[in-house]
C-alpha cells in the first residue's frame, strides 16, 4: 500500500522525519472529535477508526478519494485490483436513535409553534375587544371577556 505520508503529503509534508510516522495519522475535526487512519504493513489494508460518524465520514471520504486517485495514476501490473470494502458491521443503532430523537424534537417544536400561534391569535382577539370596550362611552363589564 502507498504510505500515508505519500497520500497526505500536502498535510503531513515530506521528509525523512515523517517516515517513521507512516503507519498512523490522526486528524481532528472542527467539532473536536478525532479520527485515525492506521495502515497495516503486511496485509496492505487501511483501518479508519474514530469516536463519531462525522469525523469517520470526513476522513474515510478523503482517504477513499486519495486512494482512488493514487491507484488510477499508478500502473497495476500483476497486482490485485483496487477495491474499498468494510469488513465490520456499522453500528447504526446509535445513529438511528439520534435520527428518531431529532424527528421527535422537530415534531415537538412544530406542535409548540402551532400552540403559540393559536394562543397569540386568541390574545390579539382579546386585545381588540378590550380596546373597543375602553373606547366605548358606556362600557360593559369586562368579566365576560
C-alpha positions in Angstrom: 0.0 0.0 0.0 1.1 3.5 -0.5 2.4 5.1 2.7 0.2 7.7 4.4 2.9 10.3 4.1 2.7 10.0 0.3 -1.2 10.1 0.3 -1.4 13.1 2.6 1.8 14.8 1.5 0.1 18.2 1.3 -0.9 17.9 5.0 2.0 16.0 6.6 4.8 17.3 4.5 7.7 15.3 3.1 11.0 14.4 4.6 12.6 11.6 6.5 11.4 12.8 9.9 7.8 11.8 9.0 8.8 8.4 7.5 8.7 6.9 11.0 5.1 8.1 11.5 4.0 6.5 8.2 1.7 3.8 9.7 -0.8 6.1 11.6 -2.2 9.6 11.2 -4.9 11.2 13.4 -7.0 14.1 12.2 -9.2 16.3 14.4 -12.5 17.7 13.0 -13.8 21.2 13.8 -16.2 19.6 16.3 -13.2 18.4 18.4 -13.7 14.7 17.5 -10.7 12.8 16.1 -10.4 10.0 13.6 -7.3 7.9 12.9 -6.0 6.1 9.8 -3.9 3.0 10.5 -2.1 1.2 7.7 -1.1 -2.4 8.0 2.4 -3.1 6.8 1.9 -6.7 5.8 -1.7 -7.0 4.5 -2.0 -3.7 2.7 -5.1 -2.6 4.5 -6.1 0.7 5.9 -8.3 1.0 9.0 -10.2 4.1 9.8 -11.3 4.5 13.4 -12.9 7.2 15.4 -15.5 8.1 18.0 -18.2 9.7 15.9 -19.7 9.3 12.5 -18.9 12.9 11.4 -15.2 12.5 11.8 -15.2 9.0 10.3 -17.2 10.1 7.3 -14.9 13.1 6.6 -11.7 11.1 6.9 -13.0 8.0 5.2 -14.3 10.0 2.2 -11.0 11.8 1.9 -8.9 8.6 2.2 -11.1 6.9 -0.5 -10.7 9.9 -2.8 -7.0 10.0 -2.4 -6.6 6.2 -2.8 -8.8 6.2 -6.0 -6.6 9.0 -7.5 -3.4 7.2 -6.5 -4.4 3.8 -8.0 -5.9 5.4 -11.1 -2.5 7.0 -11.8 -0.3 4.1 -10.7 0.2 1.1 -13.1 -1.1 -2.1 -11.6 0.7 -4.9 -13.4 0.2 -8.2 -11.7 -1.3 -6.6 -8.6 -4.7 -7.3 -7.1 -7.4 -4.9 -8.2 -8.1 -1.9 -6.0 -11.3 -2.1 -4.0 -12.7 -0.4 -0.9 -14.6 -2.6 1.5 -15.9 -2.6 5.0 -15.4 -5.8 6.9 -17.3 -4.8 10.1 -20.9 -4.0 10.5 -21.6 -0.4 11.1 -23.1 0.5 14.5 -26.3 2.0 13.1 -28.4 1.7 16.2 -27.0 4.9 17.8 -27.3 6.7 14.5 -31.0 5.7 14.1 -31.8 6.6 17.7 -30.3 10.0 17.0 -32.4 10.4 13.9 -35.5 9.4 15.9 -34.7 11.8 18.6 -34.2 14.6 16.1 -37.5 13.8 14.5 -39.3 13.9 17.9 -37.7 17.2 18.7 -38.8 18.6 15.4 -42.3 17.3 15.9 -42.4 18.9 19.4 -41.2 22.2 18.0 -43.9 22.2 15.4 -46.6 21.4 18.0 -45.3 24.2 20.3 -45.2 26.7 17.4 -48.8 25.8 16.4 -49.9 26.1 20.0 -48.1 29.5 20.3 -49.8 30.7 17.1 -53.3 29.7 18.4 -52.7 31.4 21.8 -51.3 34.5 20.1 -54.4 34.7 17.9 -56.7 34.4 21.0 -54.6 37.1 22.8 -54.9 39.5 19.8 -58.6 39.0 19.6 -59.0 39.7 23.4 -56.9 42.8 23.0 -59.1 44.1 20.2 -62.2 43.5 22.3 -60.7 45.4 25.2 -59.7 48.3 23.1 -63.3 48.5 21.8 -64.7 48.4 25.3 -62.3 51.1 26.6 -63.2 53.4 23.8 -67.0 52.9 24.3 -68.7 55.7 26.2 -70.9 53.3 28.2 -68.6 50.2 28.6 -70.0 47.0 29.8 -68.3 44.8 32.4 -65.1 43.1 31.2 -65.9 39.9 33.1 -67.4 38.2 30.0 -64.2 38.6 28.0 
